[in-house]
Amino acid sequence: MKSQLDSISDSGVTCSLTSKFLSKVSSDLRMVPDTYPDNYGILTGSVLVSNELFNSPEGPLKMAKKFAKLPMTSNDILFTSNLGGRVNENKHIVETAMHPGWRSSAQLINFVRGVEPTIHGKLAALEELTNIQMPILYSLDPNFKVSYRNLGDPNEKDFRSVYWGENYERLLKIKRETDSEGLFVTKLGVGSEDWDEEGMCRKHPVRLGSPISSLMAWVHQLHD
């Protein structure tokens, strides 16, 4: 590095070099609390940026203008993840669960919303994320409304289209074949439309003749 430093110094730029030896890479992992206070919480939202938008002449400027309109506090974070590579090249591989939009995306925009440690703070953050921040992010490319489930709005109403797109019906068929009773459910997951918002009660009764229905009927007979 000395030759590079000498070259920079010769150009009149003041610089310095420091180095640190690590016996293990893991020894440099953060071991102390971050900047958030105790009992903090976060919410996340995300949106994909298509290759078409990102590589267009007006793409970066449009993104910058949209980001400038995004309400943020000192506890919020906005960052991007680079996409492309093999994921874009392997468009012929369709037997995956991910939204087809990932095959033609350049960036994943990630928004992390800090949440105050109160019920009011959480409700306010949820409402703002769903009704203000996510609409701004989705407006980047209204015809390319795709999000990442693991970092998506927990109140996303259009989750089937946003998270899985045209793959949803195929995934739902697989879900019903492997979990015929529909017992396994996650919020906004495949098949979750059969359950209430809290995931506690089914919207429709279990089909008659199913093993669980038969077992429940047998239990009731014992009590009678």
Secondary structure, 3 states (H helix, E strand, C coil): CHHHHHHHHHCCCCCCCCCCCCCCHHHHCCCCCCCCCCCCEEEEEEEEEEHHHHCCCCHHHHHHHHHHCCCCCCCCEEEEEECCCHHHHCCCCCCCCCCHHHHHEEEEEEEEEEECCCHHHHHHHHHHHHHHHHHHHHCCCCCCCCCCHHHCCCCCCCHHHHHHHHHHHHHHHHHHHHCCCCCCCCCCCCCHHHECCCCCCECCCCCCCCHHHHHHHHHHHHHC
